[in-house]
Amino acid sequence: MDTRSANTAHQKTAPAGTAPAATRYEDANFVDTEKPVWNYSLLYDHDIAAFAAGTHYTLYEKLGARPLDVLGRPGYYFAVWAPNATAVSVVGDFNGWQQGAHPLFPRLDRSGIWEGFIPGFAQGQLYKYNITGYQGRVTVKGDPFANYWEKRPATSSIAWEFKYEWNDAAWMKQRGKHNSLDAPWSVYEVHLASWMRPDPHDEESYNSYEMIAERLVPYVQELGFTHVEFMPVMEHPFDGSWGYQCTGFFAPTSRFGQPEGFMHLVDKLHEAGIGVILDWVPSHFPYDAHGLFLFDGTHTYEYADMRKGFHPDWNSYIFNYKRGEVKSFLISSARFWFDKFHIDGIRVDAVSSMLKLDYSRTEGQWEPNEFGGNGNLEAIAFIKDLNETIFRDFPDVQTIAEEATDWPGVSKPTFAGGLGFGMKWMMGWMHDTLDYFKFDPVYRSHHQDKFTFSMMYFYDENFMLPLSHDEVVHGKSPMIYKMPGDEWQKFANLRLLYAYMWMHPGAKLLFMGNEFGQTSEWNYKSELEWGLLRFGPHKGLQLCVRDLNRLLKAAPALHCAQFASDSFEWIDLGHRDDCVVAFRRKGRKKGEDLLVLLNLTPLPRWDWTVDVPGKYYTKELFNSDHSHYGGSGDIYNTKIARKLIDKELQTWRHTVHLPPLAALILK
């Protein structure tokens, strides 16, 4: 029988929301082959139209390998987009990887989709697509929509259907409260492989998702972080890419077990009241032979013009955002993790590289857009559609941009001319703050502007303050060794920096190991230096971070209006030579305000006076020099002297003692 006529039986348009069922299958619609492959479709005309238009955002329910029962015969339906192919077949261990033994059939609608049903194909079997494409070039590719892959270095896709019973109904019901912009945000950034290993020195040693949950969840809960952010968990071939060179956009990596294991990890975090953010990389992909590059023998997923299609920084390829099918693929990927894995947010990697055509390119290496500018108009449209879709379908989550330029409105709504992200990483704050703290305190008085400049532009965006993995690799040194002075001063400086960070408006992000003063740069091949917690200064630093997290949650002034301009007020910037600054975090109710004093030198300041309009402060809530934290423990303010010096303006003069290299927080 002619396979083309068989395929037309399923080109009828179905009502929106109606799914094809096996009962719609008719005997006349199968193709007899030596090893039968029935030409059955899960795709309706409206699916094809939306796919091509770039508006089909649930492709993970249509393409790839899907379990199906046809005429009482269980098997798997396969569908793959290969628009330049002349032949496609499913190969695997089930047919000895024999090309053509189980062919797929092209749809007549010119969608470029090849499809078919293989009876008897079962969950857990390995497969790939053997594609004859451009100029007869044969490629053997993994499934772009696979939900499970072989553990690297093997590269086959694995047929899989999720089976998991979630226990996070309570979290899902009220997660909007935890993920809103006025909630406390303290994010612990984690690389799953190297946070902790069964064998600390064996890079092939991995904890399972279940073992990670058993160890990570109570740790994060004890330290008081509100969210974890996982560096990319999507399947990737090379450990050294840290997950940022992804080949499986719909699959958690098999390094740690089955997909349900990752569901279990998310579930346990939610049960503990901890949100989950995933790094997601729509900016580029690697050239591994089994991946998306030259998928059907030519440029299918990437731009054909390498001035737009090749990323010089990462030796990888850039998605063709102009192509509707690619846009549908990417937004479906983002939506998949919210839908199937209950995540609470995505942090979109390398947004700057997507926005600008001249990113990391010199003159002659890029071509202006149709208006003569350097913006990638197709990528901009894609980003806006991405954010609109996520917030429409999951209004209680967040999207976060890693964007390092002065591009306007990154975290503004699209209806207001913005890109539509919920938050943006505050890279300027990170660079200025680290530059300032690296100075010997003797010279800090000359660089106060670096310290204070962030408040000149903070309210332009909804900022997240990041001290991420990028700051502790490639010769940048661990956080503790960025600090000047002897060992005591290094720890005092780092506690002071964290206290300033937690008191600064905005969300916080801290990379694993930074919370206890890791003494070596992060190495993805080993694990964190957990043995350091035997030593007082490291344990004290960890306790300091714990208490800052507790204060962040307990004090509404620190989060209830963290992106509003009236939530912050400088109180004293007039003591530049002394390197003492004071500011107020302002709550919405009486008694919520906090006064923050920072002594940025190793000299104690006895009987220091600070004049504060409107309110007076009576209690020391936090002192980063506390002996519990490894500080000197010599200077506390059990009583705070105060005097009304201007009755008309209600200005109060407070007299306090400032410990060296320390932060005081007064209520």
Helices and strands as residue ranges (DSSP letters): H 3-8, G 22-24, G 27-29, H 45-53, G 59-61, E 64-70, E 73-81, E 87-91, G 93-95, E 105-106, E 113-119, E 126-132, G 134-136, E 138-141, E 157-158, H 169-179, E 186-190, H 192-195, H 209-223, E 227-230, E 234-235, G 239-241, E 248-252, G 254-256, H 259-271, E 275-280, H 306-309, E 310-311, E 316-317, H 324-341, E 345-348, H 351-355, H 377-393, E 398-401, G 414-416, E 423-425, H 427-438, H 441-444, G 445-447, H 448-452, G 453-456, G 458-460, E 463-467, G 469-472, G 479-482, H 487-503, E 507-511, G 530-534, H 536-554, G 556-558, G 565-567, E 568-575, E 580-585, E 594-599, E 605-613, E 620-623, G 627-629, E 641-646, E 651-658, E 662-666
